[in-house]
Amino acid sequence: MSDELKPCPFCGEMPPVFEKEQCAPIVGHACRILDLQITVPLHTWNARAERTCRIDGVRGGGNCGTTTYRLSCGHAAVMPDGIRFRHCPECGAKVVDMVGVEEAPC
């Protein structure tokens, strides 16, 4: 396992690490996607497997100004137009392929 800190699998942000004397380093992160405070030992945070997925297509529809993307992990992501995401908001898989994806028209 690498000692390099991994980003949040849901929002992609780098969490802060807190260190106290005689204690293992702790990751404390407020994930904006999950709307949840996550506090775990650093070795646990970094031990997760890296899942990946790709965008299979645009489902379209929905409100004007948003696009629904169909992901290979089986989930969908509704995002404001022009905003790209790095991780699936449902399972946290890293989105690795966005080639050929265009915004759906209103």
C-alpha positions as CSV (number, residue, x, y, z in Angstrom):
1,M,0.0,0.0,0.0
2,S,1.3,3.4,-0.9
3,D,1.8,6.1,1.8
4,E,0.4,8.7,-0.6
5,L,-3.0,10.1,0.5
6,K,-5.8,9.1,-1.8
7,P,-8.6,11.6,-2.6
8,C,-12.2,11.0,-1.5
9,P,-13.7,8.4,-3.8
10,F,-17.0,10.3,-4.0
11,C,-16.2,14.0,-4.4
12,G,-12.5,13.7,-5.4
13,E,-11.3,16.2,-2.7
14,M,-8.1,15.6,-0.8
15,P,-9.0,15.2,2.9
16,P,-7.0,16.7,5.8
17,V,-5.0,14.3,8.0
18,F,-4.8,14.9,11.8
19,E,-2.0,13.6,13.9
20,K,-1.8,13.4,17.7
21,E,0.9,12.1,19.9
22,Q,0.9,8.3,20.4
23,C,-2.0,7.9,18.0
24,A,-2.2,6.7,14.3
25,P,-2.9,9.5,11.8
26,I,-6.7,10.1,11.3
27,V,-8.4,11.3,8.1
28,G,-11.3,13.7,8.8
29,H,-13.3,14.6,5.7
30,A,-16.7,16.3,5.1
31,C,-17.8,14.8,1.8
32,R,-20.0,17.2,-0.1
33,I,-21.4,14.4,-2.3
34,L,-22.4,12.2,0.6
35,D,-23.2,15.1,2.9
36,L,-21.4,13.1,5.6
37,Q,-18.4,13.5,7.9
38,I,-16.0,10.6,7.5
39,T,-13.4,10.0,10.2
40,V,-11.1,6.9,9.8
41,P,-7.5,5.9,10.4
42,L,-5.2,6.9,7.5
43,H,-4.3,3.2,6.8
44,T,-8.0,2.4,6.4
45,W,-8.7,5.4,4.1
46,N,-5.8,4.4,1.8
47,A,-6.6,0.6,1.9
48,R,-9.6,0.7,-0.4
49,A,-9.4,-0.6,-3.9
50,E,-9.5,1.8,-6.8
51,R,-12.7,1.2,-8.8
52,T,-13.1,2.7,-12.2
53,C,-15.9,3.2,-14.7
54,R,-16.6,5.2,-17.8
55,I,-19.4,7.2,-19.3
56,D,-21.5,4.9,-21.5
57,G,-23.7,7.7,-22.8
58,V,-26.0,10.5,-22.1
59,R,-29.5,9.7,-20.9
60,G,-30.6,13.2,-21.5
61,G,-34.0,14.5,-20.4
62,G,-34.5,16.1,-17.0
63,N,-34.4,19.8,-16.3
64,C,-32.9,22.3,-18.7
65,G,-29.4,23.0,-17.5
66,T,-28.6,19.5,-16.3
67,T,-27.4,16.4,-18.1
68,T,-27.9,12.7,-17.0
69,Y,-24.8,10.5,-17.7
70,R,-25.1,6.7,-17.8
71,L,-22.1,5.1,-16.2
72,S,-20.6,1.6,-16.8
73,C,-20.8,0.9,-13.1
74,G,-24.6,0.8,-13.6
75,H,-25.3,4.1,-12.0
76,A,-26.4,7.5,-13.4
77,A,-25.1,10.9,-12.5
78,V,-27.1,14.1,-13.0
79,M,-24.8,17.1,-13.3
80,P,-25.2,20.7,-14.2
81,D,-24.2,21.4,-17.8
82,G,-20.6,22.3,-18.1
83,I,-19.6,20.5,-14.9
84,R,-17.5,17.4,-15.2
85,F,-17.2,14.9,-12.4
86,R,-14.3,12.6,-11.5
87,H,-16.1,10.0,-9.4
88,C,-19.5,8.2,-9.5
89,P,-21.8,9.9,-6.9
90,E,-23.3,6.5,-6.0
91,C,-20.4,4.1,-5.7
92,G,-17.3,6.3,-5.8
93,A,-15.8,4.7,-8.9
94,K,-13.3,6.9,-10.6
95,V,-14.6,8.0,-14.1
96,V,-11.7,7.3,-16.4
97,D,-13.2,7.9,-19.9
98,M,-15.3,10.8,-21.0
99,V,-14.4,10.7,-24.7
100,G,-17.1,11.6,-27.1
101,V,-19.6,12.8,-24.4
102,E,-21.5,15.9,-25.3
103,E,-24.2,17.9,-23.4
104,A,-27.8,16.8,-24.1
105,P,-29.9,19.6,-25.5
106,C,-32.6,21.2,-23.4
